[in-house]
Amino acid sequence: MKKIGLVGGTGPESTLMYYKELNSRIDRLTDSSSMPDIAIESVDFRRAWKYVSDGRYDELSDYLAEKVECLKRSGADIISLTAATMHIVYDDVCRKTSAGLVSIPEAVSDEAVSRGIKTAGLLGTIFTMEQDFMKKDFISAGINVVVPEKQDRELIAKRIFEELEAGIVKESTLKEFTDIIEKMKAEQGIEAVILGCTELPLILNSDNCPTVCLDAVDIHIKKLVGLALGEHKK
């Protein structure tokens, strides 16, 4: 089995999800005969977030590249970032490390294509919703990606940063999010919603989401598991 390397800490809650799910899924798929070797390089979330907030993308890519190089030296065969927002410098990190990282946007886009989705709503941090790094793979695949209106984008970003990043899940926030998704269905014709922040699955899932839920964490982990086990399917 191939060794998995994770650049974690952005934020800690999603890193925990990755670690638990990778272990439990591979254990189950191997009939409790094997669990994966996993190396985690955890970054300083506050430092990484400040780089993003200040637009200091060269410093961010240098910081993440340093972590990727540590994972390479540890013998990790499959390396990925565990936060969608950090993909804002994905191309630079790949270039600086010569590592073929396993992309979250690409994995989720492939899943959307396989389901025949043509228009999807995107939820995430303000950077994920307002910049193009999470949308490019979808657009290339012919999928229309739309985001909530400005006031709703700001609300979602606030709840992610102040609540979900700290593992705080509130029913009132779930109601706000589902109301926004219902509005996007009615006004923008979305057929699915992309959970484009790896903390969003703490509060939204296929049971409570008003439309098809493209859970970036679940989809990305599925791909990592397949690669670790030597499978070549999404």
VEXSELO-231518 format. One line per field, with one value per residue: residue number from 1; z, x, y of N, C-alpha, C in turn. Coordinates in Angstrom, 2 decimals. Atoms other than C-alpha are relative to their C-alpha. Layout:
! residues N
i: [NUM:...]
n_Z: [Z:...]
n_X: [X:...]
n_Y: [Y:...]
ca_Z: [Z:...]
ca_X: [X:...]
ca_Y: [Y:...]
c_Z: [Z:...]
c_X: [X:...]
c_Y: [Y:...]
! end
This chain:
! residues 234
i: [1:2:3:4:5:6:7:8:9:10:11:12:13:14:15:16:17:18:19:20:21:22:23:24:25:26:27:28:29:30:31:32:33:34:35:36:37:38:39:40:41:42:43:44:45:46:47:48:49:50:51:52:53:54:55:56:57:58:59:60:61:62:63:64:65:66:67:68:69:70:71:72:73:74:75:76:77:78:79:80:81:82:83:84:85:86:87:88:89:90:91:92:93:94:95:96:97:98:99:100:101:102:103:104:105:106:107:108:109:110:111:112:113:114:115:116:117:118:119:120:121:122:123:124:125:126:127:128:129:130:131:132:133:134:135:136:137:138:139:140:141:142:143:144:145:146:147:148:149:150:151:152:153:154:155:156:157:158:159:160:161:162:163:164:165:166:167:168:169:170:171:172:173:174:175:176:177:178:179:180:181:182:183:184:185:186:187:188:189:190:191:192:193:194:195:196:197:198:199:200:201:202:203:204:205:206:207:208:209:210:211:212:213:214:215:216:217:218:219:220:221:222:223:224:225:226:227:228:229:230:231:232:233:234]
n_Z: [0.00:0.09:-1.16:0.23:-0.68:-0.09:-0.55:-0.82:-0.89:0.63:-1.41:-0.74:0.03:1.23:-0.06:-0.78:0.87:0.96:-0.68:-0.42:1.13:0.75:-0.76:-0.10:1.32:0.48:-0.87:0.45:1.36:-0.03:-0.94:-1.28:0.06:0.22:-0.14:0.77:-0.54:0.26:-0.58:0.01:-0.29:-0.38:0.08:-0.91:0.68:-0.04:0.94:1.37:0.28:0.17:1.35:0.94:-0.20:0.44:1.39:0.05:0.53:0.12:-1.32:-0.29:0.78:-0.57:-1.27:0.29:0.72:-1.03:-0.62:1.00:0.08:-1.19:0.25:0.99:-0.69:-0.91:0.81:0.45:1.44:0.40:-0.85:0.30:-0.95:-0.58:-0.03:1.35:0.14:0.25:1.43:0.64:0.48:0.36:1.14:-0.44:-0.89:0.88:0.74:-0.91:-0.62:1.00:-0.55:0.60:-1.08:0.34:-0.09:-0.43:1.07:1.09:-0.44:-0.11:1.37:0.63:-0.57:0.57:1.38:-0.02:-0.37:1.03:-0.51:0.94:-0.75:-1.41:-0.89:-0.73:-1.33:-0.54:-0.55:0.92:1.07:0.86:0.75:0.85:0.96:1.02:-0.11:-0.25:1.09:1.31:0.50:0.34:1.22:1.08:0.26:0.51:-1.09:-0.44:-1.45:-0.50:-1.44:-0.60:0.08:-0.86:-1.41:-0.41:0.01:-1.22:-1.13:0.03:-0.37:-1.43:-0.77:0.14:-0.74:-1.43:-0.61:0.46:-0.19:-1.42:-0.30:-0.54:0.95:-0.54:0.80:0.63:1.17:1.00:0.60:0.88:1.19:0.84:0.62:1.11:1.07:0.58:0.83:1.20:0.85:0.59:0.80:0.89:0.65:-0.30:-0.12:-1.06:-0.70:-0.31:-1.32:0.39:-1.17:-0.61:-1.28:0.24:-0.30:-1.42:-0.19:1.15:0.54:0.94:-0.71:-0.34:1.06:0.86:1.36:0.05:-0.81:0.42:-1.19:0.47:-0.86:0.31:1.37:0.01:-0.76:0.83:1.00:-0.70:-0.36:1.21:0.38:-0.98:0.20:1.35:0.95:0.91:0.23:-0.88]
n_X: [0.83:-0.78:0.06:0.73:-0.51:1.00:-0.34:1.17:0.03:0.68:-0.27:-0.16:1.18:0.03:-1.13:0.48:0.90:-0.83:-0.75:0.93:0.64:-0.99:-0.24:1.17:0.42:-0.96:0.16:1.22:-0.17:-0.96:0.54:-0.70:-1.34:-1.03:0.31:-1.03:-1.06:0.37:-0.83:0.69:-0.75:1.04:-0.46:0.58:1.18:0.06:-1.01:0.45:1.17:-0.44:-0.57:1.11:0.74:-0.82:-0.39:-1.44:0.09:-1.34:-0.38:0.85:-0.45:-1.28:0.30:0.60:-0.99:-0.91:0.69:0.06:-1.34:-0.15:0.76:-0.76:-1.16:0.49:0.35:1.39:0.18:1.20:-0.03:1.09:0.41:1.28:0.90:0.26:-0.52:-1.45:-0.20:-0.22:-1.39:-0.25:-0.92:-1.33:-0.56:-0.39:-1.20:-1.14:-0.36:0.05:0.84:1.33:0.98:1.34:0.78:1.41:0.93:0.05:0.75:1.42:0.47:0.18:1.22:1.14:0.13:0.53:1.42:0.72:0.42:-0.31:-0.09:-0.25:-0.30:-1.25:-0.13:-1.35:-0.50:0.20:-1.00:0.43:1.19:-0.19:-1.08:0.30:-0.79:0.87:0.97:-0.63:0.20:1.42:0.23:-0.63:0.85:1.28:0.96:0.19:-0.13:0.51:-0.21:1.08:-0.14:-1.07:0.35:-0.02:-1.41:-0.64:0.54:-0.59:-1.41:-0.05:0.34:-1.11:-1.18:0.24:0.65:-0.39:-1.44:-0.19:0.80:1.29:1.09:1.25:1.20:0.35:-0.88:0.50:1.19:-0.47:-0.63:0.99:0.80:-0.80:0.00:1.35:0.08:-0.81:0.79:1.13:-0.38:-1.15:0.20:-1.04:0.39:-0.84:-0.81:-1.37:-0.51:-1.36:-0.87:-0.06:0.73:1.45:0.66:0.36:1.37:0.84:-0.22:1.05:1.27:0.65:-0.20:1.19:-0.29:-1.12:-1.10:-1.34:-0.84:-1.39:-0.81:0.34:-0.45:-1.46:-0.47:0.26:-1.07:-1.25:0.07:-0.21:-1.42:-0.81:0.20:-0.45:1.11:-0.07:1.35:0.34]
n_Y: [-1.19:-1.22:-0.88:-1.24:-1.18:-1.07:-1.32:-0.25:-1.15:-1.15:-0.03:1.26:0.85:0.80:0.93:1.14:0.78:0.73:1.07:1.05:0.65:0.79:1.23:0.88:0.51:1.00:1.17:0.70:0.53:1.11:1.01:-0.16:0.58:-1.02:-1.42:-0.69:-0.86:-1.39:-1.06:-1.29:-1.22:-0.95:-1.38:-0.98:-0.49:-1.47:-0.51:0.28:-0.81:-1.39:-0.09:-0.05:-1.24:-1.13:0.19:0.30:1.35:0.58:0.50:1.16:1.16:0.43:0.67:1.30:0.81:0.53:1.13:1.08:0.59:0.84:1.23:0.77:0.61:1.05:1.16:-0.02:0.21:-0.73:-1.19:-0.94:-1.03:0.39:-1.16:-0.52:-1.37:0.05:0.24:-1.29:0.02:1.40:0.12:-0.43:1.04:1.12:-0.40:-0.16:1.28:1.07:1.07:0.11:0.00:0.46:-1.23:0.04:-0.42:0.97:1.17:-0.33:-0.23:1.32:0.59:-0.72:0.48:1.37:-0.08:-0.73:-1.32:-1.09:-1.25:0.28:-1.12:0.17:-0.59:0.13:-1.26:-1.11:0.11:1.10:-0.39:-1.18:0.19:1.03:1.23:1.15:0.09:0.23:1.37:0.13:-0.76:0.77:1.17:-0.45:-0.16:-1.38:-0.13:-1.27:-0.22:-0.80:-1.45:-0.52:0.05:1.41:0.43:-0.52:0.76:1.33:-0.12:-0.33:1.20:0.96:-0.45:-0.18:1.16:1.33:0.21:0.35:1.18:-0.40:0.27:-0.53:0.20:-1.27:-0.16:0.95:-0.61:-1.07:0.60:0.67:-1.07:-0.54:1.01:-0.02:-1.21:0.24:0.92:-0.72:-1.16:0.25:1.29:0.98:1.42:0.57:-1.00:0.44:-0.38:-0.36:-0.20:1.33:0.00:-0.01:1.26:0.07:-0.49:0.35:1.34:0.42:0.16:-1.27:-0.98:-0.03:0.44:0.94:-0.53:0.43:-0.14:0.01:0.87:1.39:0.31:-0.03:1.16:1.18:0.05:0.33:1.43:0.78:-0.09:0.72:1.43:0.35:-0.02:-1.14:-0.51:-1.10]
ca_Z: [0.00:-0.81:1.97:2.24:3.09:4.25:4.63:7.51:10.11:7.72:9.76:12.43:12.28:8.64:9.26:11.90:9.40:6.84:9.34:10.76:7.42:5.65:8.43:8.78:5.05:4.21:7.21:5.99:2.35:3.30:5.59:8.67:7.43:6.82:7.73:5.91:6.68:7.01:7.54:8.49:8.25:10.16:9.39:11.63:10.62:11.73:9.73:6.60:6.86:7.23:4.07:2.24:3.75:2.91:-0.61:0.20:-2.09:-2.72:1.01:1.32:-1.51:-0.02:3.35:1.93:-0.39:2.63:4.19:0.96:0.79:4.35:3.32:0.29:2.51:4.84:1.93:1.17:-2.26:-2.38:-1.13:-0.80:0.85:3.21:2.64:-0.48:0.22:0.19:-3.45:-4.22:-4.64:-5.78:-9.11:-7.47:-4.81:-7.49:-9.45:-6.44:-5.25:-8.49:-6.58:-8.23:-5.53:-5.49:-6.18:-4.33:-7.14:-9.77:-7.73:-7.07:-10.69:-11.88:-9.51:-10.81:-14.39:-13.50:-12.10:-15.15:-13.24:-15.42:-12.87:-9.36:-6.49:-4.66:-0.91:0.88:2.32:0.78:-1.23:-2.56:-3.60:-5.12:-6.88:-9.66:-8.32:-7.19:-10.35:-13.15:-13.40:-13.43:-16.13:-18.24:-17.91:-19.12:-15.72:-14.79:-11.25:-9.40:-5.95:-3.47:-3.52:-1.70:1.61:1.74:0.79:3.71:6.10:5.01:5.33:8.80:10.05:8.64:10.25:13.61:14.14:11.95:12.09:15.87:15.57:16.59:14.86:15.40:14.24:13.53:11.15:9.41:8.84:7.38:5.02:3.84:3.24:1.04:-0.91:-1.41:-2.74:-5.16:-6.40:-7.01:-8.46:-10.08:-11.01:-9.23:-9.43:-6.75:-4.17:-3.84:-0.23:-1.18:2.32:4.12:7.33:5.68:6.00:9.77:9.24:5.75:4.34:1.94:4.64:5.40:2.19:-0.01:-3.21:-4.36:-2.01:-3.49:-0.30:-1.18:1.80:1.08:-2.64:-2.08:0.54:-1.79:-4.42:-1.91:-0.72:-4.28:-5.02:-1.79:-2.62:-6.18:-7.82:-10.75:-10.33:-8.73]
ca_X: [0.00:1.22:2.00:-0.27:1.04:-1.29:-0.60:-2.99:-3.92:-5.92:-7.99:-7.53:-11.13:-10.91:-7.48:-9.09:-11.77:-9.14:-7.12:-10.11:-11.75:-8.59:-7.93:-11.48:-12.20:-8.99:-9.43:-12.94:-11.93:-9.12:-11.39:-9.62:-6.26:-4.52:-4.50:-2.54:0.79:-0.05:2.29:0.84:2.67:0.48:0.83:0.17:-3.39:-3.18:-0.01:-1.40:-4.68:-2.89:-0.91:-4.19:-5.95:-3.05:-2.64:0.92:0.65:4.38:4.97:2.02:3.24:6.76:5.32:3.17:5.95:8.22:5.61:5.22:8.99:8.95:6.29:8.31:11.35:9.18:8.47:4.91:3.81:0.47:0.43:-2.45:-3.53:-6.47:-8.08:-9.75:-8.68:-5.00:-5.51:-5.30:-1.55:-1.88:-0.10:2.79:3.23:3.29:5.87:8.09:8.08:7.73:5.13:1.97:-0.47:-3.96:-6.22:-9.50:-11.13:-10.19:-11.58:-14.87:-15.18:-14.71:-17.50:-19.83:-19.15:-19.88:-23.26:-24.17:-24.43:-24.55:-25.01:-23.59:-23.52:-20.25:-20.00:-16.71:-14.50:-14.77:-11.61:-12.95:-16.25:-14.87:-11.73:-11.42:-9.12:-11.99:-14.01:-11.47:-11.79:-15.58:-15.58:-13.17:-15.60:-18.50:-20.13:-21.57:-20.50:-22.41:-21.96:-24.39:-25.05:-22.56:-24.41:-24.81:-21.15:-20.08:-22.38:-21.09:-17.46:-18.11:-19.75:-16.91:-14.19:-15.84:-17.70:-16.80:-13.03:-13.40:-15.65:-18.76:-21.94:-25.21:-28.72:-29.24:-26.26:-27.55:-30.85:-29.03:-27.04:-30.01:-32.01:-29.17:-29.06:-32.85:-32.56:-29.80:-32.00:-34.91:-33.01:-29.90:-31.12:-28.43:-28.68:-26.05:-24.01:-20.24:-19.08:-15.93:-14.57:-13.38:-15.15:-18.59:-19.26:-19.34:-22.74:-24.01:-24.47:-26.65:-29.31:-29.89:-28.84:-31.76:-30.02:-27.34:-24.40:-20.88:-18.89:-15.31:-13.87:-15.71:-14.90:-11.25:-10.78:-12.36:-9.76:-6.89:-8.05:-8.20:-4.69:-3.31:-4.75:-3.41:-6.79:-7.16:-10.72:-12.30]
ca_Y: [0.00:3.49:5.94:9.00:12.46:15.24:18.95:19.57:22.14:24.34:23.78:21.14:19.90:18.82:17.26:15.06:14.00:13.04:11.01:9.14:8.43:7.28:4.78:3.50:3.20:1.38:-0.90:-1.74:-2.20:-4.58:-6.66:-5.33:-6.59:-3.28:0.41:3.10:4.69:8.38:11.31:14.69:18.00:20.43:24.12:27.11:27.89:31.53:32.09:30.43:32.30:35.64:34.94:34.32:37.32:39.64:38.26:37.13:34.13:33.67:33.31:30.95:28.72:28.69:27.68:24.89:23.72:23.33:21.03:19.03:18.54:17.20:14.69:13.66:13.05:10.95:8.60:9.70:8.49:10.34:13.93:16.37:19.58:19.13:22.54:23.87:27.47:26.47:25.44:29.14:28.44:24.82:25.33:27.19:24.50:21.78:23.74:24.44:20.82:18.84:16.84:15.57:16.62:15.15:18.13:18.69:20.74:18.17:15.28:17.08:18.20:14.60:13.52:16.24:15.14:11.51:12.59:14.63:17.91:21.03:23.85:23.76:26.22:26.77:27.38:27.98:30.67:34.11:33.42:30.12:31.66:34.85:33.59:31.04:28.32:26.07:26.71:26.16:22.37:22.62:25.29:23.21:20.30:22.44:22.86:26.25:27.27:29.98:31.51:33.10:36.83:39.06:39.28:35.50:34.94:37.11:35.25:31.84:32.97:34.41:31.20:29.06:31.16:31.85:28.56:25.60:26.13:25.76:22.70:24.65:23.42:25.30:24.50:28.20:28.19:25.06:26.87:29.88:27.66:25.61:28.81:30.12:26.84:26.90:30.46:29.39:26.54:28.90:31.84:30.33:26.86:24.88:21.07:20.48:22.34:22.01:21.96:23.84:24.22:21.11:22.21:22.45:18.68:19.25:20.88:19.94:16.45:14.47:14.01:17.70:19.46:20.63:19.49:17.06:17.49:17.33:16.82:17.78:15.90:12.65:12.78:13.67:10.96:8.40:9.30:9.14:5.71:4.40:5.68:4.27:0.86:1.04:1.58:3.95:5.01:8.09]
c_Z: [0.00:1.23:-0.38:0.80:-0.06:0.51:0.75:0.82:-0.54:-0.34:0.62:-0.10:-1.26:-0.03:0.78:-0.83:-0.98:0.69:0.39:-1.18:-0.83:0.71:-0.04:-1.35:-0.51:0.85:-0.47:-1.36:-0.06:0.99:1.30:0.01:-0.12:0.24:-0.58:0.83:-0.39:0.70:-0.12:0.33:0.27:0.02:1.12:-0.72:-0.05:-0.99:-1.44:-0.37:-0.21:-1.37:-1.04:0.09:-0.53:-1.46:-0.17:-0.49:-0.21:1.32:0.38:-0.76:0.48:1.27:-0.23:-0.73:0.97:0.67:-0.95:-0.11:1.21:-0.18:-1.02:0.66:0.94:-0.76:-0.45:-1.51:-0.55:0.95:-0.39:1.09:0.52:0.15:-1.41:-0.19:-0.32:-1.47:-0.80:-0.54:-0.44:-1.12:0.39:0.88:-0.83:-0.73:0.90:0.58:-1.00:0.51:-0.69:1.09:-0.51:0.28:0.48:-1.12:-1.13:0.38:0.03:-1.38:-0.71:0.50:-0.59:-1.43:-0.02:0.35:-1.00:0.43:-0.96:0.69:1.48:0.76:0.79:1.32:0.49:0.68:-1.04:-1.19:-0.99:-0.87:-1.01:-0.98:-0.84:0.23:0.24:-1.18:-1.32:-0.57:-0.43:-1.33:-1.21:-0.39:-0.50:1.04:0.43:1.53:0.41:1.50:0.56:-0.21:1.11:1.49:0.54:0.00:1.30:1.24:0.08:0.46:1.49:0.85:-0.10:0.93:1.51:0.69:-0.45:0.16:1.44:0.40:0.60:-1.08:0.64:-0.95:-0.73:-1.25:-1.11:-0.71:-0.96:-1.31:-0.92:-0.67:-1.21:-1.17:-0.69:-0.92:-1.29:-0.95:-0.75:-0.98:-1.01:-0.65:0.28:0.16:1.13:0.69:0.33:1.39:-0.17:1.12:0.77:1.42:-0.22:0.25:1.49:0.21:-1.12:-0.50:-0.89:0.67:0.26:-1.07:-0.95:-1.46:0.05:0.66:-0.49:1.13:-0.40:0.82:-0.35:-1.36:-0.07:0.72:-0.81:-1.05:0.64:0.38:-1.22:-0.44:0.95:-0.20:-1.42:-1.01:-0.86:-0.37:1.04:1.14]
c_X: [0.87:-0.21:-0.66:0.64:-1.02:0.62:-1.25:0.08:-0.78:-1.45:0.06:-1.20:-0.05:1.16:-0.39:-0.90:0.80:0.67:-0.92:-0.56:0.97:0.27:-1.19:-0.40:0.96:-0.07:-1.20:0.20:0.98:-0.44:0.79:1.39:1.10:-0.55:1.18:1.11:-0.36:0.99:-0.76:1.00:-1.04:0.57:-0.63:-1.18:-0.05:0.98:-0.46:-1.18:0.38:0.63:-1.11:-0.70:0.74:0.42:1.48:0.18:1.37:0.46:-0.83:0.49:1.35:-0.22:-0.57:0.97:1.00:-0.61:-0.08:1.35:0.28:-0.73:0.70:1.17:-0.43:-0.39:-1.44:-0.08:-1.13:-0.12:-1.15:-0.10:-1.37:-0.95:-0.17:0.62:1.49:0.30:0.12:1.43:0.41:1.03:1.42:0.66:0.47:1.30:1.23:0.48:0.16:-0.78:-1.35:-1.05:-1.37:-0.97:-1.43:-0.93:-0.12:-0.84:-1.50:-0.61:-0.26:-1.29:-1.24:-0.26:-0.65:-1.49:-0.83:-0.50:0.46:0.15:0.12:0.26:1.26:-0.06:1.42:0.42:-0.22:0.94:-0.41:-1.18:0.29:1.16:-0.27:0.65:-0.85:-0.93:0.60:-0.26:-1.45:-0.29:0.58:-0.84:-1.38:-1.08:-0.05:0.06:-0.46:0.21:-1.16:0.23:0.93:-0.31:0.05:1.43:0.68:-0.49:0.64:1.46:0.16:-0.28:1.12:1.14:-0.24:-0.57:0.62:1.49:0.33:-0.83:-1.36:-1.08:-1.31:-1.16:-0.39:0.84:-0.41:-1.21:0.40:0.56:-1.03:-0.93:0.73:-0.02:-1.36:-0.17:0.78:-0.71:-1.09:0.45:1.10:-0.03:1.06:-0.60:0.75:0.72:1.35:0.37:1.48:0.88:-0.02:-0.57:-1.52:-0.68:-0.29:-1.47:-0.95:0.34:-1.19:-1.36:-0.71:0.14:-1.19:0.23:1.14:1.22:1.33:0.97:1.46:0.88:-0.24:0.55:1.51:0.58:-0.20:1.11:1.32:0.04:0.26:1.45:0.89:-0.06:0.39:-1.11:0.12:-1.38:-0.31:-0.83]
c_Y: [1.25:0.88:1.33:1.13:1.12:1.29:0.45:1.27:1.18:-0.31:-1.38:-0.94:-0.87:-0.99:-1.25:-0.90:-0.84:-1.19:-1.16:-0.78:-0.84:-1.32:-0.94:-0.58:-1.06:-1.26:-0.83:-0.67:-1.17:-1.09:-0.02:-0.63:1.05:1.40:0.78:0.63:1.42:0.92:1.31:1.10:1.09:1.41:0.83:0.64:1.53:0.62:-0.19:0.89:1.46:0.20:0.13:1.35:1.22:-0.10:-0.28:-1.44:-0.65:-0.59:-1.22:-1.23:-0.50:-0.81:-1.39:-0.93:-0.61:-1.23:-1.20:-0.68:-0.89:-1.34:-0.88:-0.72:-1.12:-1.26:-0.04:-0.10:0.85:1.19:0.92:1.06:-0.39:1.18:0.53:1.38:-0.01:-0.32:1.29:0.10:-1.40:-0.14:0.39:-1.05:-1.19:0.33:0.06:-1.32:-1.14:-1.21:0.01:-0.10:-0.46:1.15:-0.23:0.45:-1.00:-1.22:0.28:0.25:-1.33:-0.66:0.67:-0.44:-1.38:-0.02:0.79:1.37:1.09:1.35:-0.31:1.29:-0.31:0.75:-0.22:1.28:1.09:-0.09:-1.09:0.41:1.11:-0.10:-1.25:-1.36:-1.25:-0.26:-0.48:-1.38:-0.23:0.69:-0.75:-1.20:0.39:0.16:1.46:0.04:1.39:0.09:0.81:1.50:0.48:-0.12:-1.44:-0.56:0.43:-0.74:-1.39:0.05:0.27:-1.24:-1.06:0.39:0.02:-1.23:-1.32:-0.27:-0.39:-1.22:0.30:-0.16:0.42:-0.27:1.28:0.25:-0.96:0.58:1.12:-0.58:-0.65:1.02:0.58:-0.98:-0.04:1.21:-0.19:-0.97:0.77:1.07:-0.27:-1.38:-1.04:-1.40:-0.69:1.14:-0.62:0.49:0.27:0.47:-1.31:-0.04:-0.06:-1.35:-0.21:0.36:-0.39:-1.40:-0.38:-0.16:1.33:1.08:-0.02:-0.38:-1.01:0.64:-0.59:0.32:-0.14:-0.94:-1.47:-0.42:-0.08:-1.22:-1.27:-0.17:-0.40:-1.48:-0.86:0.02:-0.77:-1.51:-0.44:-0.07:1.26:0.48:1.07:-0.52]
! end
